[in-house]
């Protein structure tokens, strides 16, 4: 995210009205607007792989896999974010025609050098205000590493890291696959062993 140099307060309603007409995407955090920079090829390939794998897995379920262009509204945190992949199974989101969702169960962010610190810190804190959120996943685009944060029954976020050769589990949507499938065709990373 790149901060708008005009740091005056913008209402959520004005942000949404402007975003619907803007040729570029912006995220909204507590009255401030941040322009989003374009993604690199590894980021796009990983997002596509996750969209395809999760979409196929959830094809017959009442869940939507929404990559890249859907905003998540976090009312308590007063934010709108564009996650790389969001999954919602909530009827209120499924029946809504809004250009945002409110009840994600799974959010995935692909880390880049410019966003990694915020994705791990402030953005994760903001996402935790969504009571529907069960998992928050951070995917490296420079090495085969996926960090999954899961909310346990006591409401505590537990971290699990996956790396090359391991099977990834997103418990919120009962999804399992080899990590290599998520990184398939990613330049510089994606060699799948042929054993």
C-alpha positions in Angstrom: 0.0 0.0 0.0 1.2 3.5 -0.8 -0.3 6.3 1.3 -2.1 9.1 -0.3 -0.2 12.3 0.5 -3.5 14.1 1.2 -4.0 12.7 4.7 -7.4 14.3 5.4 -10.3 12.1 6.6 -12.4 10.4 4.0 -15.7 8.7 5.0 -16.3 5.1 4.1 -19.2 6.2 1.9 -17.0 8.7 0.0 -14.3 6.0 -0.3 -16.7 3.5 -1.8 -18.1 6.0 -4.3 -14.7 7.0 -5.4 -13.5 3.4 -5.6 -16.3 2.4 -7.9 -15.1 5.0 -10.5 -11.3 4.7 -9.9 -9.2 2.9 -12.6 -6.8 1.7 -9.8 -7.6 -0.1 -6.5 -7.3 1.6 -3.1 -7.6 0.2 0.4 -9.2 2.2 3.2 -8.1 2.3 6.8 -9.7 4.5 9.4 -10.4 7.5 7.1 -7.2 7.3 5.0 -6.9 5.9 1.5 -3.9 3.9 0.2 -3.2 3.1 -3.4 -2.4 -0.5 -4.2 0.7 -1.2 -6.4 0.7 -3.8 -9.2 1.6 -7.4 -8.4 4.6 -9.3 -9.8 4.2 -12.5 -11.8 4.9 -14.9 -8.9 2.2 -13.2 -6.9 -0.3 -13.5 -9.7 0.5 -17.2 -10.4 0.2 -18.1 -6.7 -3.2 -16.3 -6.5 -4.4 -18.1 -9.6 -3.3 -21.5 -8.3 -5.1 -20.9 -5.0 -8.2 -19.6 -6.7 -8.3 -22.7 -9.0 -7.5 -25.2 -6.2 -9.9 -23.8 -3.7 -12.6 -23.1 -6.3 -12.5 -26.8 -7.5 -12.5 -28.0 -3.9 -15.6 -25.8 -3.0 -17.4 -26.3 -6.3 -20.3 -28.1 -4.7 -20.4 -26.2 -1.4 -22.2 -23.0 -0.5 -19.0 -21.0 -0.5 -17.5 -18.4 -2.8 -13.8 -18.1 -3.5 -13.1 -14.5 -4.4 -9.7 -13.5 -5.7 -8.1 -10.0 -5.9 -11.0 -7.7 -6.8 -13.4 -8.1 -3.8 -13.1 -5.9 -0.8 -13.6 -7.1 2.8 -15.4 -4.7 5.0 -14.2 -4.6 8.6 -16.7 -2.4 10.4 -15.2 -2.5 13.8 -11.8 -1.6 12.5 -13.2 0.9 10.0 -11.3 -0.7 7.0 -11.8 -2.0 3.5 -9.1 -4.3 2.3 -8.6 -6.2 -0.9 -7.2 -9.6 0.1 -5.5 -11.7 -2.6 -8.0 -14.5 -1.9 -11.1 -14.5 0.3 -13.5 -17.3 1.0 -17.0 -16.7 2.4 -19.6 -19.3 3.2 -22.0 -16.9 4.9 -25.5 -16.5 3.3 -25.4 -12.8 3.9 -22.4 -12.5 1.6 -23.6 -15.1 -0.9 -26.9 -13.2 -1.5 -25.5 -9.7 -1.4 -24.8 -7.8 -4.6 -22.4 -5.3 -2.9 -18.8 -5.0 -4.1 -17.5 -6.1 -0.7 -18.1 -9.0 1.7 -18.4 -8.8 5.5 -18.1 -12.4 6.7 -15.0 -14.1 5.4 -14.0 -17.4 6.9 -10.6 -17.6 5.1 -8.4 -14.8 4.0 -5.1 -15.3 2.1 -2.5 -12.6 1.5 0.5 -13.2 -0.8 3.5 -11.4 0.9 5.6 -8.9 -1.0 8.6 -7.1 0.5 6.6 -3.8 0.6 3.6 -5.3 2.4 4.9 -8.2 4.5 5.3 -6.2 7.7 1.9 -4.6 7.5 0.2 -7.9 6.5 1.7 -9.6 9.6 1.0 -6.7 11.9 -1.7 -4.0 11.5 -3.7 -5.7 8.7 -3.8 -9.0 10.7 -5.0 -7.1 13.8 -7.7 -5.4 11.7 -8.8 -8.7 10.1 -9.2 -10.3 13.6 -12.1 -7.9 14.2 -14.1 -10.0 11.7 -15.7 -12.6 14.0 -16.4 -14.9 11.1 -12.7 -15.2 10.2 -11.3 -18.6 11.1 -8.0 -18.6 9.2 -5.6 -16.0 8.0 -2.9 -17.3 5.6 0.3 -15.6 4.6 2.0 -17.0 1.4 5.6 -16.2 0.5 6.3 -15.4 -3.1 10.0 -15.8 -2.8 10.3 -19.2 -1.1 8.0 -22.2 -0.7 6.6 -21.2 2.7 3.0 -20.7 3.9 2.1 -19.5 7.4 -1.4 -20.3 8.5 -3.0 -18.6 11.5 -6.1 -20.5 12.9 -8.5 -19.4 15.6 -8.9 -22.2 18.1 -12.0 -22.9 20.2 -10.8 -20.5 22.8 -10.5 -17.7 20.2 -6.7 -17.8 20.3 -4.8 -17.5 17.0 -2.4 -20.5 16.6 0.3 -20.4 13.9 1.4 -23.3 11.7 4.1 -23.1 9.0 4.2 -25.3 5.9 7.2 -25.7 3.6 8.4 -27.8 0.6 7.2 -31.4 0.7 4.4 -30.8 3.2 0.7 -31.0 2.8 -1.1 -27.7 3.5 -4.4 -27.7 5.4 -6.9 -24.9 5.5 -9.2 -26.3 8.2 -11.9 -23.6 7.7 -12.8 -25.0 4.4 -11.6 -28.6 4.9 -8.9 -28.1 2.2 -5.7 -30.2 1.9 -3.1 -30.2 -0.9 0.7 -30.6 -1.4 2.3 -27.2 -1.1 4.0 -27.7 -4.5 0.6 -27.4 -6.2 0.1 -23.9 -4.7 3.6 -23.0 -6.1 3.1 -24.8 -9.5 4.6 -22.7 -12.4 5.9 -20.0 -10.1 9.2 -18.9 -11.6 12.3 -19.8 -9.5 10.4 -21.8 -6.9 8.1 -24.3 -8.6 10.1 -27.5 -9.2 7.9 -30.4 -8.3 9.9 -33.5 -7.4 9.2 -36.4 -9.7 9.8 -39.3 -7.3 
